[in-house]
Amino acid sequence: MRSTQLITGVLAVVATTVPLGIGGAAQAGEATTTHERGIVVECTGTVHGRDVFTSVYENDTFANVLQVLVGDDEQQVGGSRTDRDGFLDHGRVRAAMQVDGKRALVTGTARRVGDRIPVSEEQDDAGQHVTATGFQRSLDTDLTLTWRGATVPLDCATAFAYRLTVTKEPIE
């Protein structure tokens, strides 16, 4: 597995949605550069016989987002929410939101492990050429989801922390 591929997916979402709402748009023809750090923790599990997907995403420049989805059919429930302060504090994860009228709570630990891995990627997205350079580092996680009276373990095999310099230039 190449973890750097995950950075591209995250950057694509952030580059096209969050910056315009929070940081404002650059003038036509201007490049913008941001220095971003955060975490990406995507997990799966099973609660009450249904598949679960959770995502705890932090970006110190743009947004911190929790997403919880329960089920993968027409009865799927879930959603997302942002949090100004984030979800990871001194190695402890605590993230909560309402899912189908009940509190969903993701808790546990996440700590950096292993070597820093260099990241250097380029992609075109939403009329911009996006370049990201920096580092990412694996996170060792031990997380659970509590929802509707059940607490279940989560598998977060591809969790990582990142520190990037991201430059966006209009494609002319």
C-alpha positions in Angstrom: 0.0 0.0 0.0 1.3 3.5 -0.9 0.1 5.8 1.9 0.9 8.8 -0.2 -2.1 8.0 -2.4 -4.3 8.8 0.5 -2.9 12.3 0.8 -4.0 13.0 -2.8 -7.6 12.0 -2.1 -7.6 14.2 1.0 -6.1 17.1 -0.8 -8.6 16.8 -3.6 -11.4 17.2 -1.2 -9.8 20.0 0.8 -8.5 21.8 -2.2 -11.9 22.0 -3.8 -14.2 22.5 -0.9 -12.9 23.9 2.3 -10.4 26.7 1.3 -12.9 28.8 -0.6 -15.3 28.9 2.3 -12.8 29.6 5.0 -9.7 31.2 3.5 -11.2 33.0 0.5 -10.4 32.6 -3.1 -7.2 33.8 -4.6 -7.3 36.5 -7.3 -7.5 35.2 -10.8 -4.0 34.0 -11.9 -2.5 34.0 -8.4 -0.9 31.0 -6.7 -1.6 30.3 -3.1 0.6 28.4 -0.7 -0.5 27.0 2.7 1.4 25.0 5.3 -0.9 22.3 6.6 -0.6 19.6 9.3 -3.0 17.2 10.7 -4.2 13.6 10.7 -6.3 11.2 8.6 -7.8 8.3 10.5 -10.3 6.3 8.4 -11.7 3.2 10.2 -14.1 0.4 9.6 -16.0 -1.9 11.9 -19.4 -3.5 12.6 -22.1 -2.4 15.0 -25.5 -4.1 15.5 -24.6 -6.3 12.5 -24.1 -3.3 10.2 -20.9 -2.0 8.5 -19.5 1.2 10.0 -17.1 3.7 8.4 -15.6 6.5 10.5 -13.2 9.3 9.4 -11.4 11.6 11.8 -9.7 14.3 9.8 -7.8 17.3 11.1 -6.2 20.1 9.1 -4.8 23.0 11.2 -5.3 25.4 8.2 -8.8 24.6 7.1 -11.0 22.2 9.0 -11.4 19.3 11.4 -14.1 16.9 10.3 -15.7 13.9 11.9 -17.7 11.5 9.6 -19.7 8.5 10.8 -21.7 6.2 8.5 -23.6 3.1 9.7 -24.8 0.7 7.0 -24.1 0.6 3.3 -27.6 0.2 1.9 -30.7 2.3 1.5 -31.1 2.4 5.3 -27.7 4.0 5.8 -27.5 6.6 8.5 -24.8 9.1 9.4 -23.3 12.4 8.5 -20.4 14.7 9.4 -19.6 17.7 11.5 -16.7 20.1 11.9 -15.0 21.0 15.1 -12.9 24.1 15.6 -10.7 22.5 18.3 -10.1 19.0 16.6 -10.4 15.5 18.0 -6.8 14.5 18.9 -5.3 15.8 22.1 -2.0 14.5 23.5 -2.5 11.1 22.0 -6.2 10.7 23.0 -9.0 10.7 20.4 -12.5 11.9 21.4 -15.0 12.7 18.7 -18.8 12.6 19.0 -21.8 13.5 16.8 -25.5 12.5 16.5 -26.2 9.6 14.2 -29.9 8.7 13.7 -30.8 10.6 16.8 -28.3 8.8 19.0 -24.8 9.9 20.1 -22.0 8.2 18.2 -18.6 8.4 20.1 -15.2 7.6 18.7 -12.6 7.3 21.4 -9.2 5.8 22.0 -5.6 6.5 21.3 -3.4 7.5 18.3 0.3 7.9 18.4 2.9 8.5 15.7 5.1 5.5 14.9 7.9 4.7 12.4 9.8 7.0 10.2 8.6 10.1 8.4 7.8 9.3 4.8 8.5 12.0 2.2 5.4 13.1 0.1 5.6 14.8 -3.2 2.5 14.9 -5.4 0.9 16.9 -8.1 -2.6 16.8 -9.5 -5.1 19.0 -11.4 -8.3 19.5 -9.6 -11.2 21.9 -10.0 -9.3 24.2 -12.4 -6.2 24.3 -10.2 -2.8 22.6 -10.3 -2.2 21.3 -6.8 1.3 20.5 -5.6 1.9 19.0 -2.1 5.3 18.3 -0.6 6.2 17.4 2.9 6.0 14.3 5.2 3.6 11.8 6.6 4.0 9.4 9.5 1.9 6.3 10.4 -0.4 6.5 13.4 -0.8 3.5 15.7 -4.4 3.6 16.7 -6.6 1.8 19.2 -10.1 3.2 18.7 -13.7 2.2 19.5 -17.1 3.4 18.4 -20.0 3.6 20.9 -23.5 3.9 19.4 -26.9 2.7 20.6 -25.6 0.9 23.7 -22.8 -1.0 21.9 -19.1 -0.4 21.9 -17.1 -2.0 19.1 -13.5 -1.9 18.0 -12.5 0.0 14.9 -9.9 -1.1 12.3 -7.9 2.0 11.2 -5.1 0.4 9.3 -4.1 3.4 7.1 -4.1 6.2 9.7 -1.4 8.8 9.4 -0.3 12.3 10.4 0.9 14.7 7.8 2.8 18.0 7.5 2.6 19.5 4.0 3.3 22.6 1.9 0.4 22.9 -0.6 0.5 25.2 -3.6 -2.5 25.8 -5.7 -2.2 27.6 -9.1 -5.0 28.3 -11.5 -4.8 26.2 -14.7 -4.7 28.6 -17.6 
